[in-house]
Amino acid sequence: MNLTRRRSLRSAAAALLLAAVAGCSSTDGRPAAEVPGPDSATAALCHKLDDRLPQRVAGMERNDPEPESALTAGWGSPAIILRCGVPRPGAMNDPDAEGVEADGVGWLMEQPGDGSFRFTTTLRRAYVEVALPAEHVPEGLAPLSDLAPSITEAVPEGIAD
């Protein structure tokens, strides 16, 4: 991934807004998320992150997914889902991959094609993934900015194994 190709927050937010217009979906009930299976060193970083996560993201209350785990968290409904300790995304090997930066934390930006976005931290000792449902795309990068202080405190800069 070419980190020098990062978009400004303003242009990334505009791209997210356009994607919201392209397609929306909704979910009902408590969110669900697959729990990652990281090694013990990465899991320790993820537990540290879990202790520091905010109660509110983009103005939405915490709404953790099932099954309960210190490796996952959620906010709102449909939920913005955070998963810590995910494997390195294959898109990080793509020199044309899109990246953004929010409050000092770099993110790979992926568009699964359903109007949602998936962001994965770059240059951190653990990969942290944030799934932003199409309904929350109008918030732009606010969720990433709200999570940045916790990630900065808990997950040191470096390259994840």
N, CA, C and O of each residue as an XYZ file, in Angstrom:
644
protein
N       0.840     -1.171      0.000
C       0.000      0.000      0.000
C       0.877      1.223      0.000
O       1.815      1.315      0.792
N       0.601      2.126     -0.838
C       1.367      3.357     -0.943
C       0.774      4.380      0.019
O      -0.248      5.002     -0.274
N       1.429      4.551      1.180
C       0.885      5.444      2.190
C       1.018      6.904      1.806
O       0.402      7.765      2.434
N       1.803      7.197      0.794
C       1.907      8.584      0.359
C       0.686      9.009     -0.445
O       0.528     10.192     -0.747
N      -0.177      8.063     -0.793
C      -1.380      8.371     -1.578
C      -2.574      8.648     -0.685
O      -3.710      8.528     -1.145
N      -2.368      9.010      0.562
C      -3.476      9.256      1.480
C      -4.308     10.435      1.019
O      -3.785     11.433      0.523
N      -5.580     10.304      1.187
C      -6.491     11.390      0.858
C      -6.605     12.315      2.062
O      -6.314     11.915      3.189
N      -7.010     13.495      1.832
C      -7.303     14.398      2.937
C      -8.602     13.937      3.584
O      -9.400     13.235      2.963
N      -8.806     14.330      4.816
C     -10.036     13.957      5.504
C     -11.261     14.470      4.758
O     -12.293     13.801      4.708
N     -11.141     15.642      4.188
C     -12.282     16.223      3.492
C     -12.656     15.407      2.263
O     -13.835     15.119      2.058
N     -11.681     15.028      1.440
C     -12.015     14.285      0.226
C     -12.480     12.870      0.558
O     -13.347     12.328     -0.128
N     -11.915     12.268      1.601
C     -12.369     10.930      1.992
C     -13.801     10.996      2.515
O     -14.612     10.115      2.228
N     -14.106     12.024      3.272
C     -15.474     12.165      3.779
C     -16.452     12.351      2.629
O     -17.561     11.818      2.663
N     -16.047     13.102      1.616
C     -16.911     13.284      0.443
C     -17.131     11.958     -0.271
O     -18.243     11.659     -0.707
N     -16.072     11.162     -0.389
C     -16.208      9.849     -1.032
C     -17.146      8.953     -0.237
O     -17.938      8.211     -0.817
N     -17.062      9.019      1.087
C     -17.951      8.223      1.920
C     -19.399      8.663      1.747
O     -20.305      7.832      1.696
N     -19.610      9.963      1.657
C     -20.954     10.475      1.470
C     -21.538     10.012      0.139
O     -22.706      9.626      0.075
N     -20.738     10.047     -0.917
C     -21.205      9.565     -2.214
C     -21.557      8.091     -2.161
O     -22.528      7.660     -2.783
N     -20.780      7.319     -1.427
C     -21.070      5.896     -1.311
C     -22.378      5.662     -0.570
O     -23.094      4.704     -0.859
N     -22.692      6.528      0.379
C     -23.949      6.387      1.119
C     -25.145      6.550      0.200
O     -26.152      5.859      0.348
N     -25.030      7.461     -0.743
C     -26.114      7.689     -1.683
C     -26.278      6.485     -2.603
O     -27.384      6.195     -3.058
N     -25.178      5.781     -2.879
C     -25.199      4.659     -3.812
C     -25.984      3.474     -3.282
O     -26.601      2.756     -4.070
N     -25.984      3.242     -1.978
C     -26.704      2.088     -1.484
C     -26.733      2.046      0.023
O     -25.736      2.349      0.678
N     -27.878      1.670      0.581
C     -28.038      1.582      2.023
C     -28.688      0.251      2.350
O     -29.461     -0.297      1.565
N     -28.355     -0.255      3.535
C     -29.014     -1.448      4.039
C     -29.188     -1.274      5.528
O     -28.530     -0.429      6.134
N     -30.052     -2.049      6.120
C     -30.244     -1.951      7.554
C     -30.246     -3.327      8.175
O     -30.522     -4.331      7.519
N     -29.932     -3.347      9.451
C     -29.955     -4.597     10.197
C     -30.803     -4.389     11.435
O     -30.933     -3.263     11.917
N     -31.373     -5.443     11.947
C     -32.172     -5.385     13.161
C     -31.536     -6.278     14.205
O     -30.786     -7.197     13.877
N     -31.842     -6.002     15.479
C     -31.348     -6.827     16.565
C     -29.925     -6.487     16.954
O     -29.314     -5.559     16.424
N     -29.412     -7.272     17.905
C     -28.052     -7.074     18.387
C     -27.060     -7.464     17.301
O     -27.250     -8.470     16.618
N     -25.989     -6.665     17.136
C     -25.029     -6.977     16.078
C     -24.261     -8.265     16.368
O     -24.187     -8.719     17.510
N     -23.703     -8.831     15.328
C     -22.857    -10.013     15.444
C     -21.549     -9.732     14.728
O     -21.518     -9.006     13.734
N     -20.472    -10.308     15.237
C     -19.169    -10.130     14.606
C     -18.315    -11.353     14.863
O     -18.319    -11.918     15.957
N     -17.588    -11.750     13.841
C     -16.650    -12.854     13.993
C     -15.492    -12.386     14.866
O     -14.920    -11.320     14.640
N     -15.156    -13.196     15.864
C     -14.069    -12.859     16.778
C     -12.752    -13.324     16.150
O     -12.609    -14.499     15.809
N     -11.790    -12.406     15.995
C     -10.488    -12.798     15.436
C      -9.764    -13.762     16.371
O     -10.130    -13.903     17.538
N      -8.743    -14.415     15.851
C      -7.944    -15.351     16.641
C      -6.464    -15.004     16.593
O      -5.674    -15.774     16.048
N      -6.068    -13.858     17.154
C      -4.665    -13.442     17.060
C      -3.749    -14.233     17.994
O      -4.215    -14.960     18.872
N      -2.434    -14.079     17.789
C      -1.467    -14.688     18.706
C      -1.542    -13.968     20.054
O      -2.219    -12.947     20.171
N      -0.859    -14.487     21.060
C      -0.990    -13.958     22.421
C      -0.480    -12.521     22.553
O      -1.071    -11.728     23.286
N       0.601    -12.175     21.860
C       1.118    -10.802     21.944
C       0.124     -9.808     21.351
O      -0.088     -8.732     21.910
N      -0.479    -10.163     20.231
C      -1.476     -9.292     19.607
C      -2.727     -9.228     20.468
O      -3.315     -8.157     20.625
N      -3.141    -10.356     21.025
C      -4.321    -10.376     21.899
C      -4.110     -9.465     23.107
O      -5.050     -8.808     23.554
N      -2.900     -9.417     23.633
C      -2.617     -8.534     24.776
C      -2.813     -7.066     24.382
O      -3.361     -6.282     25.156
N      -2.365     -6.699     23.181
C      -2.576     -5.331     22.703
C      -4.071     -5.043     22.534
O      -4.543     -3.951     22.854
N      -4.801     -6.025     22.032
C      -6.242     -5.856     21.825
C      -6.984     -5.710     23.150
O      -7.934     -4.931     23.237
N      -6.574     -6.436     24.171
C      -7.193     -6.301     25.492
C      -6.914     -4.908     26.052
O      -7.787     -4.288     26.660
N      -5.696     -4.425     25.841
C      -5.350     -3.068     26.267
C      -6.232     -2.051     25.535
O      -6.715     -1.097     26.144
N      -6.442     -2.254     24.234
C      -7.306     -1.371     23.455
C      -8.732     -1.411     23.994
O      -9.363     -0.365     24.147
N      -9.242     -2.590     24.281
C     -10.610     -2.735     24.773
C     -10.822     -1.920     26.049
O     -11.888     -1.338     26.246
N      -9.813     -1.879     26.911
C      -9.912     -1.111     28.156
C      -9.981      0.391     27.918
O     -10.425      1.135     28.793
N      -9.548      0.844     26.747
C      -9.471      2.275     26.460
C     -10.528      2.774     25.468
O     -10.607      3.975     25.209
N     -11.326      1.885     24.920
C     -12.312      2.289     23.914
C     -13.369      3.219     24.504
O     -13.774      3.053     25.655
N     -13.811      4.191     23.721
C     -14.820      5.133     24.216
C     -16.208      4.506     24.314
O     -16.506      3.511     23.652
N     -17.052      5.109     25.155
C     -18.447      4.682     25.278
C     -19.280      5.170     24.109
O     -20.308      4.578     23.781
N     -18.835      6.257     23.477
C     -19.566      6.822     22.349
C     -18.623      7.001     21.164
O     -17.483      7.437     21.319
N     -19.119      6.657     19.988
C     -18.391      6.871     18.737
C     -19.374      7.516     17.767
O     -20.476      7.010     17.557
N     -18.967      8.626     17.183
C     -19.824      9.385     16.257
C     -21.183      9.676     16.889
O     -22.211      9.664     16.213
N     -21.170      9.936     18.191
C     -22.394     10.265     18.918
C     -23.265      9.083     19.281
O     -24.353      9.266     19.826
N     -22.805      7.852     18.988
C     -23.618      6.657     19.254
C     -23.065      5.884     20.450
O     -21.855      5.786     20.649
N     -23.991      5.341     21.236
C     -23.634      4.559     22.422
C     -23.030      3.209     22.031
O     -23.288      2.672     20.954
N     -22.237      2.697     22.928
C     -21.627      1.384     22.726
C     -22.710      0.316     22.626
O     -23.665      0.311     23.404
N     -22.554     -0.576     21.676
C     -23.506     -1.656     21.397
C     -22.689     -2.853     20.924
O     -22.655     -3.165     19.734
N     -22.026     -3.523     21.878
C     -21.093     -4.590     21.530
C     -21.778     -5.778     20.868
O     -22.899     -6.148     21.216
N     -21.070     -6.365     19.902
C     -21.640     -7.508     19.170
C     -21.558     -8.807     19.962
O     -20.846     -8.925     20.959
N     -22.311     -9.761     19.471
C     -22.229    -11.130     19.976
C     -21.349    -11.932     19.048
O     -21.342    -11.639     17.852
N     -20.611    -12.913     19.503
C     -20.403    -13.243     20.908
C     -19.543    -12.183     21.592
O     -18.732    -11.519     20.946
N     -19.728    -12.030     22.905
C     -18.959    -11.044     23.654
C     -17.483    -11.416     23.637
O     -17.113    -12.576     23.822
N     -16.651    -10.408     23.413
C     -15.207    -10.624     23.367
C     -14.503     -9.292     23.543
O     -15.004     -8.253     23.113
N     -13.339     -9.323     24.177
C     -12.500     -8.126     24.290
C     -11.867     -7.777     22.942
O     -11.245     -6.723     22.810
N     -12.015     -8.637     21.952
C     -11.442     -8.404     20.627
C     -12.423     -7.716     19.678
O     -12.060     -7.383     18.550
N     -13.662     -7.499     20.124
C     -14.669     -6.842     19.298
C     -15.406     -5.779     20.109
O     -15.510     -5.872     21.332
N     -15.909     -4.782     19.415
C     -16.722     -3.736     20.043
C     -17.649     -3.172     18.982
O     -17.413     -3.346     17.786
N     -18.688     -2.505     19.414
C     -19.621     -1.906     18.474
C     -20.272     -0.674     19.057
O     -20.310     -0.478     20.271
N     -20.793      0.167     18.145
C     -21.485      1.393     18.525
C     -22.641      1.610     17.565
O     -22.491      1.454     16.353
N     -23.815      1.977     18.122
C     -24.959      2.326     17.301
C     -25.697      1.123     16.755
O     -25.379     -0.025     17.065
N     -26.710      1.423     15.916
C     -27.495      0.395     15.255
C     -27.987      0.954     13.923
O     -28.700      1.957     13.909
N     -27.628      0.336     12.819
C     -26.713     -0.795     12.709
C     -25.336     -0.399     13.240
O     -24.925      0.758     13.146
N     -24.655     -1.356     13.783
C     -23.438     -1.080     14.537
C     -22.215     -0.850     13.666
O     -21.976     -1.540     12.674
N     -21.455      0.149     14.083
C     -20.070      0.290     13.626
C     -19.314     -0.755     14.429
O     -19.346     -0.734     15.659
N     -18.641     -1.662     13.751
C     -17.985     -2.784     14.424
C     -16.474     -2.644     14.347
O     -15.909     -2.422     13.276
N     -15.826     -2.777     15.503
C     -14.367     -2.813     15.600
C     -13.959     -4.242     15.931
O     -14.532     -4.874     16.818
N     -12.958     -4.744     15.205
C     -12.377     -6.060     15.501
C     -10.864     -5.866     15.583
O     -10.251     -5.330     14.660
N     -10.276     -6.298     16.675
C      -8.839     -6.141     16.883
C      -8.162     -7.500     16.736
O      -8.663     -8.521     17.207
N      -7.003     -7.482     16.066
C      -6.254     -8.719     15.881
C      -6.633     -9.458     14.618
O      -6.401    -10.662     14.508
N      -7.217     -8.750     13.660
C      -7.571     -9.381     12.382
C      -6.294     -9.654     11.591
O      -5.269     -9.020     11.838
N      -6.345    -10.583     10.649
C      -5.178    -10.819      9.788
C      -4.922     -9.624      8.873
O      -5.814     -8.814      8.623
N      -3.705     -9.530      8.385
C      -3.331     -8.475      7.447
C      -4.197     -8.604      6.193
O      -4.229     -9.671      5.580
N      -4.900     -7.541      5.802
C      -5.724     -7.602      4.587
C      -4.842     -7.730      3.340
O      -3.795     -7.089      3.246
N      -5.263     -8.543      2.407
C      -4.533     -8.713      1.156
C      -4.388     -7.409      0.387
O      -3.412     -7.221     -0.339
N      -5.357     -6.504      0.542
C      -5.310     -5.221     -0.170
C      -4.111     -4.370      0.240
O      -3.747     -3.436     -0.475
N      -3.497     -4.677      1.375
C      -2.312     -3.911      1.779
C      -1.129     -4.177      0.853
O      -0.157     -3.421      0.855
N      -1.204     -5.230      0.075
C      -0.153     -5.524     -0.898
C      -0.363     -4.803     -2.227
O       0.499     -4.848     -3.104
N      -1.499     -4.144     -2.372
C      -1.846     -3.456     -3.614
C      -1.260     -2.044     -3.595
O      -1.639     -1.244     -2.740
N      -0.355     -1.718     -4.503
C       0.231     -0.376     -4.504
C      -0.782      0.726     -4.810
O      -0.508      1.901     -4.564
N      -1.942      0.362     -5.343
C      -2.971      1.349     -5.641
C      -4.064      1.420     -4.578
O      -5.075      2.096     -4.769
N      -3.863      0.720     -3.455
C      -4.864      0.730     -2.392
C      -5.030      2.143     -1.840
O      -4.085      2.930     -1.799
N      -6.245      2.438     -1.421
C      -6.558      3.766     -0.873
C      -6.279      3.788      0.623
O      -6.578      2.830      1.336
N      -5.710      4.877      1.083
C      -5.458      5.060      2.498
C      -5.927      6.419      2.955
O      -5.954      7.373      2.178
N      -6.296      6.504      4.222
C      -6.681      7.772      4.839
C      -5.967      7.859      6.184
O      -5.470      6.864      6.709
N      -5.930      9.055      6.717
C      -5.373      9.257      8.046
C      -6.387     10.041      8.861
O      -6.953     11.026      8.386
N      -6.608      9.603     10.078
C      -7.530     10.295     10.981
C      -6.838     10.464     12.324
O      -6.576      9.484     13.021
N      -6.548     11.678     12.677
C      -5.938     12.027     13.959
C      -4.688     11.206     14.261
O      -4.521     10.700     15.370
N      -3.822     11.080     13.276
C      -2.535     10.425     13.471
C      -2.529      8.920     13.284
O      -1.477      8.296     13.418
N      -3.656      8.323     12.982
C      -3.724      6.876     12.747
C      -3.989      6.655     11.264
O      -4.947      7.197     10.713
N      -3.141      5.860     10.620
C      -3.309      5.526      9.215
C      -4.238      4.343      9.046
O      -4.253      3.422      9.862
N      -5.017      4.383      7.969
C      -6.014      3.340      7.698
C      -6.005      2.961      6.221
O      -5.937      3.830      5.352
N      -6.072      1.681      5.945
C      -6.394      1.169      4.621
C      -7.902      1.314      4.480
O      -8.637      0.977      5.408
N      -8.378      1.807      3.348
C      -9.806      1.974      3.124
C     -10.253      1.023      2.017
O      -9.711      1.041      0.912
N     -11.251      0.190      2.328
C     -11.805     -0.750      1.352
C     -13.313     -0.532      1.248
O     -13.976     -0.197      2.229
N     -13.837     -0.728      0.041
C     -15.270     -0.610     -0.219
C     -15.781     -1.971     -0.673
O     -15.570     -2.360     -1.822
N     -16.458     -2.705      0.226
C     -16.940     -4.038     -0.140
C     -17.956     -4.071     -1.272
O     -18.196     -5.145     -1.824
N     -18.568     -2.944     -1.646
C     -19.505     -2.921     -2.773
C     -20.960     -2.827     -2.371
O     -21.834     -2.793     -3.236
N     -21.241     -2.783     -1.077
C     -22.627     -2.684     -0.609
C     -22.935     -1.320      0.002
O     -23.931     -1.161      0.707
N     -22.080     -0.341     -0.269
C     -22.258      0.989      0.292
C     -21.543      1.188      1.615
O     -21.476      2.305      2.128
N     -21.006      0.107      2.170
C     -20.276      0.189      3.431
C     -18.786      0.407      3.155
O     -18.335      0.337      2.012
N     -18.043      0.669      4.215
C     -16.593      0.791      4.128
C     -15.963     -0.043      5.228
O     -16.546     -0.248      6.292
N     -14.758     -0.518      4.945
C     -13.967     -1.245      5.939
C     -12.610     -0.557      6.007
O     -11.952     -0.349      4.988
N     -12.206     -0.210      7.219
C     -10.931      0.443      7.453
C     -10.079     -0.468      8.323
O     -10.580     -1.060      9.279
N      -8.792     -0.586      8.000
C      -7.868     -1.379      8.801
C      -6.631     -0.542      9.068
O      -6.065      0.064      8.158
N      -6.217     -0.516     10.336
C      -5.053      0.286     10.693
C      -3.825     -0.172      9.927
O      -3.676     -1.348      9.594
N      -2.951      0.787      9.657
C      -1.669      0.510      9.023
C      -0.565      0.946      9.986
O      -0.758      1.818     10.833
N       0.579      0.321      9.831
C       1.764      0.681     10.605
C       1.510      0.677     12.110
O       1.951      1.573     12.831
N       0.793     -0.346     12.570
C       0.534     -0.590     13.991
C       0.886     -2.036     14.301
O       0.857     -2.882     13.407
N       1.216     -2.332     15.544
C       1.644     -3.675     15.951
C       0.504     -4.696     15.929
O       0.753     -5.896     16.043
N      -0.709     -4.249     15.788
C      -1.878     -5.128     15.617
C      -2.785     -4.478     14.582
O      -2.894     -3.253     14.527
N      -3.430     -5.289     13.772
C      -4.393     -4.772     12.804
C      -5.748     -4.609     13.487
O      -6.288     -5.552     14.064
N      -6.279     -3.404     13.408
C      -7.594     -3.090     13.966
C      -8.487     -2.730     12.791
O      -8.180     -1.832     12.007
N      -9.592     -3.444     12.685
C     -10.530     -3.244     11.578
C     -11.784     -2.560     12.101
O     -12.294     -2.909     13.165
N     -12.278     -1.581     11.344
C     -13.531     -0.907     11.673
C     -14.436     -1.007     10.454
O     -14.100     -0.528      9.371
N     -15.585     -1.636     10.648
C     -16.583     -1.770      9.583
C     -17.633     -0.688      9.785
O     -18.273     -0.605     10.834
N     -17.795      0.134      8.763
C     -18.726      1.258      8.801
C     -19.895      0.937      7.878
O     -19.744      0.995      6.658
N     -21.075      0.594      8.443
C     -22.233      0.301      7.594
C     -22.629      1.506      6.752
O     -22.344      2.648      7.112
N     -23.276      1.247      5.650
C     -23.684      2.307      4.726
C     -24.490      3.401      5.424
O     -24.387      4.574      5.065
N     -25.283      3.025      6.411
C     -26.115      4.009      7.114
C     -25.280      5.039      7.863
O     -25.756      6.143      8.128
N     -24.044      4.696      8.207
C     -23.187      5.608      8.974
C     -22.141      6.306      8.113
O     -21.321      7.065      8.632
N     -22.157      6.066      6.830
C     -21.186      6.699      5.941
C     -21.287      8.229      5.990
O     -20.260      8.898      5.879
N     -22.492      8.810      6.155
C     -22.552     10.275      6.221
C     -21.740     10.883      7.374
O     -21.424     12.072      7.340
N     -21.399     10.083      8.393
C     -20.570     10.599      9.485
C     -19.129     10.815      9.033
O     -18.322     11.370      9.779
N     -18.801     10.379      7.817
C     -17.439     10.542      7.308
C     -16.441      9.793      8.161
O     -16.653      8.630      8.503
N     -15.359     10.454      8.503
C     -14.296      9.812      9.273
C     -14.428     10.042     10.774
O     -13.510      9.718     11.527
N     -15.556     10.595     11.224
C     -15.758     10.841     12.653
C     -15.536      9.587     13.497
O     -14.901      9.683     14.547
N     -16.035      8.407     13.084
C     -15.777      7.222     13.908
C     -14.279      6.927     14.057
O     -13.830      6.553     15.140
N     -13.513      7.091     12.988
C     -12.072      6.829     13.066
C     -11.389      7.855     13.962
O     -10.480      7.512     14.718
N     -11.818      9.102     13.883
C     -11.257     10.144     14.748
C     -11.579      9.874     16.209
O     -10.741     10.106     17.081
N     -12.779      9.386     16.486
C     -13.160      9.071     17.867
C     -12.368      7.895     18.419
O     -12.119      7.826     19.623
N     -11.972      6.971     17.554
C     -11.223      5.779     17.988
C      -9.712      6.012     18.031
O      -8.995      5.274     18.707
N      -9.230      7.011     17.328
C      -7.790      7.245     17.201
C      -7.058      7.382     18.533
O      -5.998      6.774     18.684
N      -7.561      8.147     19.515
C      -6.817      8.257     20.772
C      -6.619      6.908     21.470
O      -5.545      6.638     22.006
N      -7.643      6.072     21.463
C      -7.536      4.749     22.100
C      -6.528      3.877     21.375
O      -5.730      3.184     22.007
N      -6.562      3.909     20.049
C      -5.628      3.103     19.263
C      -4.202      3.596     19.474
O      -3.282      2.793     19.630
N      -4.018      4.907     19.480
C      -2.689      5.476     19.688
C      -2.115      5.063     21.044
O      -0.928      4.754     21.145
N      -2.948      5.057     22.083
C      -2.504      4.676     23.427
C      -2.209      3.185     23.550
O      -1.244      2.798     24.209
N      -3.032      2.346     22.922
C      -2.965      0.909     23.178
C      -2.153      0.107     22.167
O      -1.587     -0.928     22.519
N      -2.084      0.557     20.939
C      -1.438     -0.240     19.892
C      -0.267      0.574     19.350
O      -0.473      1.522     18.592
N       0.953      0.218     19.728
C       2.113      0.999     19.302
C       2.321      0.959     17.789
O       1.889      0.034     17.101
N       2.996      1.992     17.304
C       3.378      2.012     15.906
C       4.353      0.881     15.630
O       5.086      0.459     16.524
N       4.365      0.396     14.415
C       5.238     -0.696     14.022
C       4.561     -1.523     12.947
O       3.557     -1.118     12.362
N       5.126     -2.672     12.704
C       4.577     -3.592     11.700
C       4.062     -4.824     12.433
O       4.805     -5.463     13.177
N       2.799     -5.156     12.225
C       2.230     -6.361     12.823
C       2.821     -7.584     12.144
O       3.081     -7.585     10.940
N       3.026     -8.615     12.931
C       3.565     -9.873     12.400
C       2.535    -10.643     11.619
O       2.829    -11.723     11.107
